[in-house]
Amino acid sequence: MAVFAAVAAAFAYVGAVDPNEPGHYPVCPLLRTTGLYCPGCGGLRSAHAFVHGDLLTALHANAVAVAGFLLFAAGWTGWVVRAARARPTRFDPRPATLWALGVSLLVFTVVRNLPFGGFLHP
């Protein structure tokens, strides 16, 4: 419940304090020093739009973050259902799954920084 409360509080804060207005949140250090977008760039703007129900803006700001929000919600729901039924919850991803996730994030990061990947810029 503590994790859920922390995530809910973070989403409530980001929903209340607009990251599109300068001065509220720090700038991404990678973007500031190199001009390159990391996989998390636009995540706060995505969360803000997601909280306000604007899914298209959230996807445009950071599609990977939206996928992460939805995966977290699905995982949390599955965990709660299993806990309510007194079944053990086990999360044991295979190495291939972890490698696929890492490669997907790397491809997303590279594509969003290429000239034709402008549609992935936050």
PEZISUL-V62770 format. One record per residue. N is the residue number from 1. RES is the residue in one small letter. SS is DSSP state (helix for helix, strand for strand, loop for the rest). PSI is psi in whole degrees, -180 to 180 (999 if undefined). D_LAST is the distance of its C-alpha to the last C-alpha in Angstrom with 2 decimals. Layout:
BEGIN
n=<N & N>
res=<RES & RES>
ss=<SS & SS>
psi=<PSI & PSI>
d_last=<D_LAST & D_LAST>
END
This chain:
BEGIN
n=<1 & 2 & 3 & 4 & 5 & 6 & 7 & 8 & 9 & 10 & 11 & 12 & 13 & 14 & 15 & 16 & 17 & 18 & 19 & 20 & 21 & 22 & 23 & 24 & 25 & 26 & 27 & 28 & 29 & 30 & 31 & 32 & 33 & 34 & 35 & 36 & 37 & 38 & 39 & 40 & 41 & 42 & 43 & 44 & 45 & 46 & 47 & 48 & 49 & 50 & 51 & 52 & 53 & 54 & 55 & 56 & 57 & 58 & 59 & 60 & 61 & 62 & 63 & 64 & 65 & 66 & 67 & 68 & 69 & 70 & 71 & 72 & 73 & 74 & 75 & 76 & 77 & 78 & 79 & 80 & 81 & 82 & 83 & 84 & 85 & 86 & 87 & 88 & 89 & 90 & 91 & 92 & 93 & 94 & 95 & 96 & 97 & 98 & 99 & 100 & 101 & 102 & 103 & 104 & 105 & 106 & 107 & 108 & 109 & 110 & 111 & 112 & 113 & 114 & 115 & 116 & 117 & 118 & 119 & 120 & 121 & 122>
res=<m & a & v & f & a & a & v & a & a & a & f & a & y & v & g & a & v & d & p & n & e & p & g & h & y & p & v & c & p & l & l & r & t & t & g & l & y & c & p & g & c & g & g & l & r & s & a & h & a & f & v & h & g & d & l & l & t & a & l & h & a & n & a & v & a & v & a & g & f & l & l & f & a & a & g & w & t & g & w & v & v & r & a & a & r & a & r & p & t & r & f & d & p & r & p & a & t & l & w & a & l & g & v & s & l & l & v & f & t & v & v & r & n & l & p & f & g & g & f & l & h & p>
ss=<loop & helix & helix & helix & helix & helix & helix & helix & helix & helix & helix & helix & helix & helix & helix & helix & loop & loop & loop & loop & loop & loop & loop & loop & loop & loop & loop & loop & helix & helix & helix & helix & helix & helix & loop & loop & loop & loop & loop & loop & loop & loop & helix & helix & helix & helix & helix & helix & helix & helix & helix & loop & loop & loop & helix & helix & helix & helix & helix & helix & helix & loop & helix & helix & helix & helix & helix & helix & helix & helix & helix & helix & helix & helix & helix & helix & helix & helix & helix & helix & helix & helix & helix & helix & loop & loop & loop & loop & loop & loop & loop & loop & loop & loop & helix & helix & helix & helix & helix & helix & helix & helix & helix & helix & helix & helix & helix & helix & helix & helix & helix & helix & loop & loop & helix & helix & helix & helix & helix & helix & loop & loop>
psi=<-31 & -39 & -44 & -43 & -41 & -42 & -42 & -41 & -40 & -44 & -38 & -42 & -47 & -32 & -32 & -35 & 107 & 118 & -9 & -16 & 127 & 150 & -10 & -31 & 154 & 155 & 147 & 126 & -34 & -42 & -41 & -42 & -34 & -19 & 7 & 145 & 128 & 173 & -19 & -11 & 130 & 0 & -40 & -41 & -36 & -44 & -40 & -48 & -38 & -44 & -36 & 6 & 12 & 82 & -37 & -42 & -39 & -44 & -39 & -38 & -44 & 98 & -35 & -37 & -42 & -43 & -40 & -41 & -46 & -39 & -40 & -45 & -43 & -44 & -42 & -44 & -45 & -41 & -43 & -44 & -45 & -39 & -39 & -29 & 6 & 35 & 142 & 144 & 129 & 127 & 104 & 77 & 145 & 155 & -37 & -37 & -44 & -40 & -42 & -40 & -45 & -43 & -39 & -44 & -39 & -45 & -44 & -44 & -44 & -46 & -39 & -15 & 0 & 158 & -38 & -3 & 19 & -26 & -13 & -1 & 142 & 999>
d_last=<31.74 & 30.54 & 27.36 & 26.74 & 27.50 & 25.12 & 22.19 & 23.18 & 23.49 & 20.06 & 18.50 & 20.88 & 19.91 & 16.14 & 17.15 & 19.47 & 17.65 & 14.51 & 11.78 & 10.59 & 14.03 & 14.67 & 17.31 & 16.97 & 15.14 & 15.29 & 12.76 & 11.99 & 15.19 & 14.13 & 11.43 & 14.16 & 16.95 & 15.81 & 12.65 & 11.44 & 8.49 & 10.44 & 10.37 & 9.73 & 6.76 & 4.90 & 8.34 & 9.98 & 7.95 & 8.44 & 12.00 & 12.62 & 11.97 & 13.92 & 16.70 & 17.02 & 17.35 & 14.50 & 13.76 & 12.07 & 9.37 & 9.23 & 9.16 & 6.38 & 4.11 & 6.24 & 9.43 & 11.40 & 11.29 & 12.62 & 15.19 & 16.10 & 16.69 & 18.85 & 20.67 & 21.46 & 22.83 & 24.89 & 26.17 & 27.07 & 28.88 & 30.75 & 31.77 & 33.09 & 35.05 & 36.57 & 37.42 & 39.08 & 41.17 & 42.07 & 40.65 & 39.21 & 35.51 & 34.73 & 31.44 & 32.39 & 29.83 & 31.37 & 30.40 & 29.28 & 26.78 & 25.37 & 25.28 & 23.53 & 20.81 & 20.48 & 20.52 & 17.88 & 15.46 & 16.60 & 16.17 & 12.60 & 11.92 & 14.09 & 12.90 & 9.19 & 10.95 & 13.54 & 13.98 & 14.14 & 10.96 & 8.84 & 8.31 & 6.39 & 3.80 & 0.00>
END
